Amino acid sequence: MVHAYILIQTEVGKAAAVAAEIADIPGVTTSEDVTGPYDVIVRAEAENVDRLGELVVARMQNVDGITRTLTCPVVNL
């Protein structure tokens, strides 16, 4: 299982709606609107890196109001 944090920038005033919509996507474990350089932080999990990529590119980036994403896979050192 691959886990990642996805940092999301949204259009002004869209953070809460984006966080709520993303929370319903399968594979998303948490989705919260935050302050700072990013507007929403998501924790997600997938079977492998390819499925994680599909989750971010095919599902999350199609949510209305998102302007940019940054995916940070979790590593176990």
VEXDREN-2710 file (C-alpha; in Angstrom, 1 decimal):
% VEXDREN-2710
k/r/px/py/pz
1/MET/0.0/0.0/0.0
2/VAL/1.3/3.5/-0.9
3/HIS/0.3/6.5/1.2
4/ALA/0.7/10.1/0.2
5/TYR/-0.1/13.7/1.1
6/ILE/-1.5/15.8/-1.7
7/LEU/-1.2/19.5/-1.3
8/ILE/-3.8/21.4/-3.2
9/GLN/-4.1/25.1/-4.3
10/THR/-7.6/26.2/-5.2
11/GLU/-9.3/29.2/-6.7
12/VAL/-10.2/31.9/-4.1
13/GLY/-13.1/30.9/-1.9
14/LYS/-13.2/27.3/-3.2
15/ALA/-11.2/25.5/-0.5
16/ALA/-14.1/24.2/1.6
17/ALA/-16.0/22.9/-1.4
18/VAL/-12.9/21.2/-2.9
19/ALA/-12.1/19.5/0.4
20/ALA/-15.6/18.2/0.8
21/GLU/-15.8/16.9/-2.8
22/ILE/-12.4/15.2/-2.6
23/ALA/-13.3/13.6/0.8
24/ASP/-15.8/11.4/-1.2
25/ILE/-13.3/10.0/-3.6
26/PRO/-12.3/6.3/-2.9
27/GLY/-8.8/6.1/-1.6
28/VAL/-8.9/9.5/0.2
29/THR/-8.5/8.9/4.0
30/THR/-8.6/12.6/5.0
31/SER/-9.3/15.9/3.3
32/GLU/-9.0/19.2/5.2
33/ASP/-9.0/22.9/4.2
34/VAL/-6.0/24.7/5.8
35/THR/-4.3/28.1/5.7
36/GLY/-0.9/28.8/4.3
37/PRO/0.5/28.3/0.8
38/TYR/-1.9/25.4/0.1
39/ASP/-5.6/25.5/0.6
40/VAL/-6.4/21.8/1.1
41/ILE/-4.3/18.9/2.3
42/VAL/-5.4/15.4/1.5
43/ARG/-4.1/12.0/2.8
44/ALA/-4.7/9.2/0.3
45/GLU/-3.8/5.6/-0.2
46/ALA/-3.5/3.3/-3.2
47/GLU/-2.4/-0.2/-4.1
48/ASN/0.7/1.1/-5.9
49/VAL/2.3/4.2/-7.3
50/ASP/0.5/3.8/-10.6
51/ARG/-2.9/3.7/-8.9
52/LEU/-1.9/6.7/-6.8
53/GLY/-1.1/8.6/-10.0
54/GLU/-4.5/7.7/-11.4
55/LEU/-6.2/8.8/-8.2
56/VAL/-4.5/12.2/-8.4
57/VAL/-4.6/12.9/-12.2
58/ALA/-7.9/11.3/-13.2
59/ARG/-10.0/12.0/-10.1
60/MET/-8.6/14.9/-8.0
61/GLN/-7.4/17.2/-10.7
62/ASN/-10.8/17.1/-12.3
63/VAL/-12.5/18.6/-9.3
64/ASP/-13.7/22.1/-10.1
65/GLY/-11.8/24.9/-8.4
66/ILE/-8.3/23.2/-8.2
67/THR/-5.5/25.1/-9.7
68/ARG/-2.5/23.0/-8.7
69/THR/-1.5/19.8/-6.8
70/LEU/1.7/18.6/-5.3
71/THR/1.9/14.9/-4.4
72/CYS/4.2/13.8/-1.6
73/PRO/4.5/10.0/-1.2
74/VAL/5.2/8.8/2.3
75/VAL/8.5/6.9/2.7
76/ASN/9.4/4.5/5.5
77/LEU/13.1/5.0/6.2
END
